[in-house]
Amino acid sequence: MKLEVIVLAAGQGTRMKSSTPKVLHSIGGKPMLQRVLGKVRDLAPQRTHVVVAQNSAEVKTALHDCDVNWVVQSSQLGTGHAVLQALPQIDVASHILVLYGDCPLVTLPSLKRCVLAGQDGLGLVTAIAPDPTGLGRIVRDATGRIKKIVEHVDLTPDQQDIKEINSGILSGPAELFRRYLPQITDANVQGEIYLTDLIGKAVENEIPVATVLASDHRDVMGVNDRVQLAEAERTLQWRYAERLMRQGVSMADPRRFDCRGQIEAGKDCYFDVNVVFEGNVHLGDKVTIGPNCLLRNVQIGSHTVIKENTVIENAELGRNCAIGPFARIRPETVLADNVYIGNFVEIKKATIAAGVKAGHLAYIGDAEIGEESNIGAGAITCNFDGKTKHRTIIGDRVFVGSNSSLIAPLIIKSGAAIAAGSSINRTVAHNELVIERSKQRHIEGGGSRFRKS
């Protein structure tokens, strides 16, 4: 079967009260339309057509790397009218699936079942909503076959209790769309051509309409305002949290968890509250993440502890490390096993060997540090001369005293010790002790000049 998909994304989104097009508002760190197109891509269609408004440059730019055919709907005259704009570009022998760019929680199984349901007629995804207020209802006959879709405002008293709703996600042969969609008029209160009226045409002409019931009504929820956007976000996050917990992760509070990418976690990991994951995150077994941490594109070995308020991005951490609190690990940093990085330590583009300790208030940038070395409080690598970044290379078992400045390019060989308060700009040999300080002077009574009286 040759499948072509039409994604409707031309709505103005006025209820969002935003200058950003509605389908570019994000949930889970991705624009809604991008999330929908990801599900479409998994269907492997022959072509995907995205119907957008006339002023759609921002949408096209944001999703420029998506392999889609952009179709412009110059005037927003309804969902049926939007599909009509795409029909001339669709092979008459194709099978069509129509879905919506503001329906970001739609699942791949529902889409696959809808496509199969529409092989001999029309397939329609429906759902059972606890509160269907404002949504179109599915009206069935005594045998259970669908008769029509009735919008909320048109419900009769005996239809008010119907809980089955129309998602608008529809599939069927292109030939059927071509034959009946042009027959639909805009003779309604809104003056629009509704795609849902195609169901009525099919019933009138005895064309089978098969429905597919979504497993969760939230799968097909449309997002029209920021309240619904927030609801969709929390639904998505709960699903991520539930999947991880079933795989062996514990969470202090699953409602205060945010995944904006992909997480692979080993057994017995623990996430405290307000942890944010972005990009691709890989965690070994028994990794502990403290509260208020951000992890972006990181790999963390088993038994490592990330303490509260720590930021780690584009980095690789070994096993049995302890990081934070209030530490920052910047891109291109690699920590070996058993590394300790304490509070207010920042590391950038550095390779840190096993057993290294940097306990407090240090900056390590563009550096290599050998095994079992110790970086004292307030020590920094001076890696930038105003034009160029330079590297600092420190050997094994080096002691760097507090408040030392290591002026790159610099090599400190294994076993050396740098006395506190030193500024070092020349190579330090094996096992050397280096002290670089001004002579201490004592001026009798000199302290009085700093007092008012």
N, C-alpha and C positions, 0 to 999 in steps of 0.2 A: 504493500500500500504506500503510495506517494503522499506524504503528509506535508501540508503547508500550514503554518501557524500565523494567526493574526492577533497581535497584542494591541489593545486599545489604550492609548496614552495621551489623548488630546484634551482631556478635561482641564478646565481652567483652575480648578481647586480653590475657588474663591473663599470657601470656609476655612482654609488653612491660614488666611490672612497673611500671606507671605509673597515676597517678590521671587522666591524660588519656585520653579514648577513643581506641582504636587508630587509627581513620580520621582523627583530627585531627593525628596526628603528621605532620610535614612532610618532603617531599623537594623540592629545588629551590625552597625558600621558600614552598611552598603545601601545605596539608593534603592528604593522599592522596585523600580523598574529593572535595575541590574539583578536583583534577587529573583524576580520573575523570569528574566531571560536566562538565568542560570538553570532553572527548572526546565525551561523550554529546550535549552541546549542538550539536556539529558535525554530528551525524546528523539534526538537526531533527526529533525525534520529536513525536508528538501530545501525549504526556504522559510525564513521568518520575516514577517512584515510588521513593522511597528507604525501605527497610525498616530501622528502627532499634529499639533496645531500649527498654524501658519508661522507663528513666532517661536519656533522650536530650536533655535540655534544652540541655546544653553543645554538642552537635552542631548542633542546630537554631539556636542563637544564633550559632555561628561561621559558619554558611552561610545566614543569614537572607535574603540577597539572591538566593539561587538559586531559580529557578522550578521547584519540585518539589512533589510530593504526599507528605507524610510518612505512612508506614504503621508502626504500632507492632506489634512482635512481643513480646508480653508474656513469653513463656517461650522460651528458645533451645532449640528442639527439632529443629534441623537446617535445612539449606539448602532442602530441599523444603518444610518447614513454613513457612519465611520467605516463599517465593513464594506459598504458599497464602493468606497474610494479605493479599497484594496483589491476588490474582485477582478477588475480588468487585468491585473498583473499575476493572476493565479491560473494555473493550468486547469482546464475544465475537467480533466481526468483525476485531479487531486482530491484528497480528503482534507477538510478544513477543521482546525481547532481554533476557537476564539476564546481569549481570556483577557485579563485586565492588568494594566501596569500598576494599579493601586491595590492589588490583592496579594501582598507579599508573603503570606503564610500558606499559599496553595501548595499542596504536596504532589510529588511526582506520581505516587500510586493513583491518586484521584484523576490526574490528567490522563494517565495511561488507560484507566478504566473508562473514562469519558470517550476517548478515541475509539476504543473497541465497541462501546455502546452505540456509537453513531454509524457503524458500518452499513446498516441496512435502512437507515432513516436519520433521525436526529438523536444525539446523546446529550443529556443535560445533567450537570452536577447540582444536586440539592443538598440541604442540610436541615437538621432539626435544631431550631433556635429556642432557648428557654424564654427569651423575650424577643419576639419577631417584629416589634413595633417599627413601622417605617419601611418594612421590607415586603417585597412581592411574595405572595403565597402560591403554593402549588395546589390546585384544585383537581381532585381525582373523581372518577365515576365509581359506581358500586363495585366494579370489578378490580379497582385499583389502578386503572389506566389513567394517565394524565389527560385532563380535559383542557385546561387553560391555566394561565398565570394571571392572577389578579393583584394589581397594585394595592398598597395599603389603603389609600384614600377611597378606593372603589369597593372595599369589602362590604358584603352584606352582613347583617347580624349573625347569621349561622356560619359565616366564614371567619369570624373574628378569632375563634379558638384554634384555627389551623396553625400548627407550629412548623410545618415544612416550608422552607423558604427557597426562593430561586437565587442561585449564585450568579447566573448570567454566563457561566462557562459552558460552551456549547460546541458540539462537533457534528459533522455530517459531510456528505459528498458535495463537492463544489458545484456540481450541476444543480443540486437542490437549492443551494443558496442563490445561484444565478436565476433560477426559474421563479422563485417565490419572493425573494427579498425586494425586488423592484415593485411588487404588488402592494407592499405595505405603505400606508399613507401616514401623514402627520396629523390625522384628525383626532387629536386628543388635547387635554388641557395644556400640556407643555408645548404643543405644536412641533413635536419631534418624531422622528422615525425610530421606533423601538425595535431592537433586535429580538426581544422576547416575544414580539408579535409573530415571529416566524414559527413559534410553537403552535399558535392558533391556526396558522395556515397549514401546518403539517397535519393537525388533527382534522381540519376541514376536508383535506384531501386524502385522508386515511393512510397517511405516512406514519410508520411506527415512530414513537417517541419513547426512548428508554432512558430512565433516570439512574444516576449513580449517587448514592448517599455518602456524603463526606463523613469521615469518622468523627470529626469535631467541627462544630459550626464555625469556630474561629479560623479554620483552614480557608474559608471562603469569605472572610470578612473584608469588606472594602474600607479603605482609610480615606475619610473625607475631611477630617479636622485634626487638630493636635491632640485632642482627648483620645480619639481612636488610634492615632499614631502611638501614643504612650501605651495604650492597651495592647496593641500589636507587639510593641517592643517587649513588654513584660511577659506576654505569652511566649514569644520566641525565647526569651532568656530562661523562662521556667523549663521549656523543653530541652534546652542545652543542659541546664542544671540537672534535670531528671535523668537524662542520658548518662551524664558523668557519674551521678550517684549510683546508678544501677551498674556502672562499671567499676565501682569500688572507691569512689572519691567521697569524702565527707565534707560538709559545708556547715559553717556556723549558722548561716541563714541563707537559703537558696534564693530568697527574694531580694537579697542585696549582693548579686553576682552579675557580672557583665562579660559576655563573650562577644567580641567583635571580629572574630576570625575563626580559626580552627584550633582545637585543643586535643592533644593526645596525652593521656595521663595514665601512669602506672597505678598499681594497687596501693591503697591506704594513704593516698595524698589527702591533705587537709587544707581547705581554703577558709580563711576568716572573712569577715564582712568587707564589702566594698572593694573587692579585688577586681581589676579590669584586665582582660586579656585581649590583645590585638594581634592580627596577623597569624602566623603559624607558631604555636607554642607546643613544645614537647617536654613532658615531665617524666622523670623516672619514678620508681617506687618510693613511697613514704616521703615525698616532698611536702614541706609545710610552707604555706604562704600566709604571712601575717596580714592584718587589716590595712586597707588604704594603699595597696600596692598596685603598680602598673607594670605589666609584662608584655613586651611587644617583640615578636619574632625572636624567641629565645629557646634555648635548649638547656635543661637543668637536670643534672645527674641525681641519682637516688640518694635519699637521706639528707638532702640539702635543706637548710632552713633560710627562708627569706623573711626578715623581720619587718615590722610595720613601717609604712610610709617610704618604701623603697621603689625606685624606678629602674627598670632593666630593659634595654632595647638592643636588638640585633647583636646578641652576645651569646656565648656558650659557657656554661658553668659546669664544673665537674661534680663528683660525688662528695658528700659530707662537708660541704662548704657552709659557712654561716655569713649571711650578708645583712647589713643594716644594724639598727634601724636608721632611717633617713640616709641611706646610701644611694648613689646614682652610678649605674653601670651603663656606659655609653657604647655606641656601635663599634664593632670590630674588636671587642674585648673577649679574650679567652682565658678563663680561670681553670686551672687544673684541680685535682682533688685536694680536699682538706685546706682550702684557702679561707682565711677569715678577713672580711672587709667590714669595718665597724661604722659607727655613726658619722655622718657628714664626710664621708670619703667619696671622691669622684674618680672614676677610672675611664679612660678613653683610649681606644685603639692600642691596647696593651695586652701582652701575653704574660700571665702570672703563673709561675710554676707551683708545684705542690708544696703545701705547708707555709706559704707566705702569709704574713700578718700585717695588716694596715688598720690599726684600731680606731684612729680618730682624726678627723679634720685634715685629711691629706688630699693632694691632687696628683694623680699618676696618669700622664698622657704621653702617647707615642713612646712606649717603653717596653722593655723586656726585663723581667725580674726572675732571678733564679731561685731554686728551692731553699726553703727554710729562712728566707731573708725577712727582716723586720723593718717596716717603714714607720717612723715615729710620728707623733702628733704634730701637725702643722708643716710636715715636709712636703715639698712640691718638686715636680720636674718642670723646669722652665723650658718648654719645648718650642716656643715661638719667638723669633727674633724680630718680628715686625714684618717680615717678608716670607720666611720659610719655616716650616715645621721641621724639627730635628729630633732624633731619637736618643733616649737614654738606655744604656744597657748595663744591667746590674747582675753580677754573678750570684753564685750560691752562698748562703749563710752570711749575707752582708747585713750589717746593722747600720741603719740610717737614723741618726739622732733627731730629736724633735726640732722643729723650726729650721730645718736645713733646706737650702735651695740648690738643686742639682741642675746646673746650667748646660743644656744640650747644645751641640752633640757631646756626649759624655759616656765614658766607660768606667765602671767601677768593678774591679775583678773580685773573684770569690774570696771570702774570708775577711774582707776589708771592713773597717768601721769608720763612720763619719760622725764626728762629735756634734753635739747639739749646737744649733745656731750657726753652722758653717755654710758658706757659699762656695760650691765646688764647680770648677770649670775646666779642670785638667784630669787626665786619666789617673785613676788610683790603682796601685799595684796590689797583687795578692797579699792578704793579711796586713796591709798597712792601716794604721790609724791616722786619720787626717783631722787636724784642728785648724780652722780658718776663722779667726775672730780678731776684732780690734782689741788692743790692750785696754784692760779695765782700769779706769781712773777714779780716784776718790777725791772729791773737793770738799774740804771741811766747811760746813755752814752753807754749802751751795743749795741745799734743799729749801732754804728760806725764800729764795727768789720766786718759788712757785706758790707761795702763800700770800694772801691779801694783806695779812698783818702778822 
